Amino acid sequence: MLRLKAPAKINWFLKILGKRKDGYHEIQSLIQKITLYDILTFAPSNDLILKTGAPVPVEENLVYKAAMLLKNRYGIENGALIHLDKNIPMGAGLGGGSSDAAAALLGLNELWSLDLSQKELSETAGQLGSDVPLFLYGPLSLVYGRGEKIAPRKAEKILDILLVKPPFDVSTDQVYKNFSMLTKKAEKVNNIEHFIRKIEIAELSGITGNVSNDLESVTINSFPVIGEIKEMLRKQGTLFSLMSGSGSTVFGLFESRIKAEDASQAFKGFWTSVVETIV
């Protein structure tokens, strides 16, 4: 039996540069994987079977869609028995579904002996969602286009992060729709190399709030508690905080795991997790 871990992610910044002719949004984002994982196991089977406790119909689950896409694209007659153990909350801006889909592509590539290259897997991943290809690459990536253009970066040291999610999910489609209605085209983040380098070497003094998530303000308009979480994190001594992706999770950077764990005690009634960045 093959077992793979599908990591969550955070966005250190996210710029929305406008809507493309194909309907997707042009973005610029620095994304890093973190030590919160869904677990997928794969075993041979005559039929394609997905077992999971996720509250999503099997046919709509990205793991199932990934498997069907591979089967149809490469004429695979075999099936697979896939177990998905969810730990990453849904509708949280942490990329759980996309990471699961990428792990499914990697696992089935091995189980079915397809020997597909990273480029071939990435092309298939792009058909499943804009975030899926980046999970086929390393821990830290600068992402462009609609998410399919990936420039891997080298993280050298880990950082301690507190994740805080309010007791509701956020629809990515709705957040982007609200952004399109309320805002104008943004400019690219031009002076990002200094910020990225500080992330790479985990130099806490250089990681400041001069970058942003363009989706944060429009999401706070609909869900003010996200702004309240940021303020609570500030009071708990976070060095940097931001909503991840389209929300609803907010992450805070702390000087140590102990400080992050202490801060988590202030968020009764919220889902929290203390994690590390992956290097």
C-alpha positions in Angstrom: 0.0 0.0 0.0 1.3 3.4 -1.0 0.9 6.3 1.5 1.3 10.0 0.7 1.0 13.2 2.7 -0.7 16.2 1.1 0.4 19.4 2.8 -1.5 22.6 3.3 -0.2 26.0 2.2 -0.2 29.6 3.2 0.1 32.7 0.9 2.8 35.1 2.1 1.2 37.6 -0.2 -1.4 37.6 -3.0 -1.9 40.2 -5.7 -4.8 40.0 -8.1 -3.7 41.7 -11.3 -6.9 41.5 -13.2 -9.3 39.1 -15.0 -8.0 37.3 -18.0 -9.9 36.6 -21.3 -10.3 32.9 -20.3 -12.2 34.0 -17.1 -9.4 33.3 -14.7 -7.7 36.0 -12.6 -4.0 36.9 -13.2 -2.2 36.6 -9.9 1.2 37.0 -8.2 1.7 35.1 -5.0 4.4 33.6 -2.7 3.2 30.3 -1.5 4.8 28.0 1.1 3.7 24.5 2.3 3.2 23.9 6.0 3.2 20.9 8.3 -0.6 20.2 8.3 -1.4 17.2 6.2 -4.2 15.2 4.6 -3.2 11.5 4.2 -3.9 9.5 1.1 -3.3 5.8 0.7 -3.5 3.9 -2.6 -4.0 0.2 -3.3 -4.7 -1.8 -6.4 -8.4 -2.5 -7.3 -10.5 -3.4 -10.3 -12.7 -0.4 -9.7 -12.0 3.2 -8.9 -13.1 3.6 -5.2 -12.6 6.7 -3.0 -13.3 6.4 0.7 -13.3 9.6 2.7 -15.3 11.3 5.4 -15.2 14.6 3.6 -18.7 16.1 3.2 -18.4 16.2 -0.6 -20.0 13.8 -3.1 -17.4 11.4 -4.3 -17.8 12.4 -7.9 -17.2 16.1 -7.0 -14.1 15.3 -4.9 -10.9 16.5 -6.6 -9.1 13.3 -5.8 -11.7 11.3 -7.7 -11.6 13.9 -10.5 -7.9 13.6 -10.7 -8.1 9.8 -10.9 -10.7 9.9 -13.7 -8.7 12.5 -15.6 -5.7 10.2 -15.6 -7.7 7.2 -16.5 -9.4 8.9 -19.5 -6.3 10.8 -20.7 -4.0 7.7 -20.7 -6.5 4.9 -21.3 -6.0 3.2 -17.9 -8.2 0.2 -17.4 -7.1 -0.5 -13.8 -8.9 1.0 -10.9 -7.6 2.0 -7.4 -8.8 2.0 -3.8 -8.0 5.4 -2.4 -8.5 6.4 1.2 -8.5 10.1 2.0 -8.0 11.1 5.6 -8.9 14.8 6.0 -7.1 17.0 8.5 -6.9 20.3 6.5 -10.2 22.2 7.0 -12.3 22.9 3.9 -13.1 26.4 2.7 -10.1 27.7 4.6 -7.7 29.1 2.0 -5.2 26.4 2.9 -5.3 24.5 -0.4 -6.4 21.2 1.0 -8.4 20.0 -2.0 -5.8 21.1 -4.5 -3.0 19.4 -2.5 -5.2 16.2 -2.3 -5.6 16.3 -6.1 -1.8 16.7 -6.6 -1.1 13.8 -4.2 -3.6 11.7 -6.1 -1.8 12.4 -9.4 1.5 11.5 -7.8 0.2 8.3 -6.1 -1.6 7.0 -9.2 1.4 7.8 -11.4 3.3 5.3 -9.2 0.5 2.8 -8.6 -0.4 2.6 -12.3 3.3 2.7 -13.4 2.6 5.6 -15.8 6.1 7.1 -15.4 4.8 10.6 -16.2 7.2 13.5 -15.9 6.6 16.5 -13.6 5.7 18.6 -16.7 3.1 16.0 -17.8 1.6 15.8 -14.3 1.6 19.6 -14.1 -0.3 19.9 -17.4 -2.9 17.4 -16.1 -3.0 19.2 -12.7 -3.8 22.5 -14.4 -7.0 21.0 -15.7 -8.2 20.3 -12.1 -7.6 23.8 -10.7 -5.3 26.8 -10.6 -3.7 25.8 -7.3 -3.1 22.1 -8.1 0.2 22.4 -10.1 2.2 24.2 -7.3 1.8 21.2 -5.0 3.8 19.1 -7.5 6.8 21.4 -6.8 9.0 22.2 -3.8 8.0 23.8 -0.5 8.3 27.5 -1.5 7.2 28.9 -4.9 6.6 32.3 -6.5 3.5 31.8 -8.6 2.3 33.8 -11.6 -0.4 33.6 -14.3 -3.6 32.0 -13.1 -1.3 29.8 -10.9 0.3 27.6 -13.5 3.5 29.6 -13.8 5.7 28.4 -10.9 9.2 29.6 -9.9 10.5 27.5 -7.1 12.4 29.2 -4.3 14.7 27.8 -1.7 13.6 28.0 2.0 16.5 27.4 4.3 15.0 27.6 7.8 11.6 26.8 9.3 9.2 29.4 10.7 6.6 28.9 13.4 3.0 29.7 12.4 -0.4 29.8 14.2 -3.4 29.1 12.0 -6.8 30.4 13.1 -10.0 29.6 11.3 -13.4 31.0 12.3 -16.3 28.5 12.4 -17.4 29.0 8.8 -16.1 28.4 5.3 -15.5 30.9 2.5 -16.4 30.4 -1.1 -13.4 31.1 -3.3 -15.6 31.8 -6.3 -17.7 34.3 -4.3 -14.6 36.1 -2.9 -13.2 36.6 -6.4 -16.6 37.8 -7.6 -16.7 40.4 -4.8 -13.1 41.4 -5.6 -14.0 42.0 -9.3 -17.0 44.1 -8.4 -15.3 46.3 -5.7 -11.8 46.8 -6.9 -9.7 47.9 -9.9 -6.8 46.2 -11.5 -3.8 46.1 -9.1 -0.1 46.5 -9.9 2.5 43.8 -9.6 4.6 43.6 -6.4 7.9 44.9 -7.8 10.1 45.0 -4.7 9.5 41.5 -3.5 13.0 40.0 -3.6 13.9 41.5 -0.2 10.8 40.1 1.4 11.2 36.7 -0.2 14.8 36.4 0.9 13.8 37.1 4.5 11.2 34.3 4.2 13.9 32.0 2.7 16.4 32.5 5.6 13.7 33.0 8.3 15.0 36.4 9.3 12.1 37.5 11.4 13.1 41.2 11.6 12.7 41.5 7.9 9.3 40.0 7.6 7.0 42.9 7.9 3.5 43.9 6.8 4.5 45.8 3.6 2.9 43.0 1.5 -0.7 42.1 1.4 -3.5 39.8 0.3 -5.7 41.6 -2.1 -8.6 39.4 -1.3 -8.4 40.1 2.5 -10.2 43.5 2.6 -13.2 42.3 0.4 -13.5 39.1 2.5 -13.4 41.2 5.8 -16.3 43.3 4.3 -18.4 40.1 4.3 -16.9 38.5 7.4 -15.6 41.1 9.8 -14.4 38.4 12.3 -11.4 37.8 10.0 -10.3 41.4 10.8 -10.9 40.7 14.4 -8.7 37.6 14.3 -5.9 39.7 12.9 -6.2 42.2 15.7 -6.3 39.4 18.3 -3.1 37.9 16.7 -1.5 41.4 16.9 -2.3 41.6 20.6 -0.8 38.1 21.1 2.5 39.2 19.7 2.4 38.0 16.1 5.2 39.4 14.0 3.2 39.2 10.8 -0.4 38.1 10.0 -2.4 37.7 6.9 -5.5 35.9 5.6 -4.4 32.9 3.5 -5.7 32.6 0.0 -9.4 33.4 -0.2 -9.8 32.6 3.5 -11.2 32.0 6.0 -8.0 31.1 7.8 -5.7 33.8 9.1 -2.1 32.9 10.0 0.3 34.6 12.4 4.0 34.3 12.4 5.6 33.9 15.9 9.2 33.9 17.2 8.9 30.3 18.5 6.5 27.4 18.6 6.0 28.0 22.4 4.8 31.5 21.7 2.5 30.3 19.0 1.0 27.7 21.2 0.5 30.2 24.0 -1.2 32.6 21.6 -3.6 29.8 20.4 -5.2 29.8 23.9 -6.8 33.2 23.1 -8.9 31.7 20.3 -11.5 29.7 22.1 -14.3 28.6 19.8 -12.0 28.8 16.7 -10.2 26.0 14.9 -6.4 26.5 15.5 -3.3 24.6 14.6 0.4 25.4 15.3 2.5 24.4 12.4 5.9 24.9 10.8 6.8 26.0 7.3 8.3 23.2 5.2 11.8 23.7 3.9 
